[in-house]
Amino acid sequence: MAKKGKYVTYNLKQGKKVVYKGITNNPKRRLEEHEDSGKRFTHMKVTSRRMSQEGADKKEDRELVAYRRTHKGNNPKYNKDDDG
């Protein structure tokens, strides 16, 4: 298990629209990976303070559940369509 305080949650956004929710321990590297993969987005926004990987995973799951509640059961564009 990773050290406490190493991970953050983040959103990829296209304008104001969230197109991906995720976690990372290196936002700069992860941003480059998303750019290299061809995802279309305008910016990345970190949405949490640093926390354990377990805490970040749980927060991401909660955020995806809340997102689906307000988006007809759908995940953001680039997240997989399953619940986790």
C-alpha positions in Angstrom: 0.0 0.0 0.0 1.2 3.5 -0.8 2.2 6.0 1.8 -0.5 8.2 3.2 -0.8 11.6 1.5 0.5 10.6 -1.9 -2.6 10.6 -4.1 -5.1 13.2 -5.3 -8.4 12.9 -7.2 -8.8 15.0 -10.4 -11.1 15.8 -13.2 -10.3 16.3 -16.9 -12.6 18.9 -18.3 -13.6 20.2 -21.7 -14.6 23.7 -20.9 -17.0 23.3 -17.9 -17.9 19.7 -18.7 -16.2 16.8 -16.8 -15.0 14.2 -19.3 -13.0 12.0 -16.9 -12.5 11.5 -13.1 -9.5 9.7 -11.8 -6.7 9.5 -9.1 -3.0 9.9 -9.4 0.2 10.3 -7.3 1.8 12.4 -10.1 -0.6 14.9 -11.7 1.9 16.2 -14.2 2.8 12.8 -15.5 -0.8 11.7 -15.6 -1.8 14.8 -17.6 0.9 14.0 -20.2 -0.4 10.4 -20.4 -3.9 11.6 -21.1 -2.6 14.0 -23.7 -0.6 11.2 -25.4 -3.6 8.9 -25.4 -5.6 11.2 -27.5 -8.3 12.2 -25.0 -9.9 15.6 -25.9 -10.0 18.0 -22.9 -9.0 21.6 -22.1 -7.6 21.2 -18.6 -7.1 19.1 -15.5 -8.4 20.1 -12.2 -7.2 18.5 -8.9 -10.3 18.0 -6.7 -8.8 16.9 -3.4 -5.9 17.3 -1.0 -3.3 14.5 -0.9 -4.5 11.3 0.7 -3.8 7.6 0.8 -4.5 5.5 -2.4 -7.3 3.8 -0.5 -8.9 7.1 0.4 -8.5 8.5 -3.1 -10.1 5.3 -4.6 -13.1 5.7 -2.2 -13.4 9.4 -3.0 -13.3 8.7 -6.7 -16.0 6.0 -6.4 -18.2 8.4 -4.4 -17.7 11.2 -7.0 -18.6 8.8 -9.9 -21.8 7.7 -8.1 -22.8 11.3 -7.6 -22.0 12.1 -11.2 -24.1 9.2 -12.5 -27.0 10.5 -10.2 -27.1 13.8 -12.1 -26.2 12.4 -15.6 -28.9 9.8 -16.3 -26.8 7.0 -14.9 -23.8 7.7 -17.3 -20.2 8.1 -16.3 -18.0 10.9 -17.7 -17.1 10.4 -21.4 -13.7 8.6 -20.8 -14.5 6.6 -17.7 -15.5 3.0 -18.2 -19.2 2.3 -18.1 -19.1 0.0 -15.1 -19.4 1.0 -11.5 -15.8 0.3 -10.7 
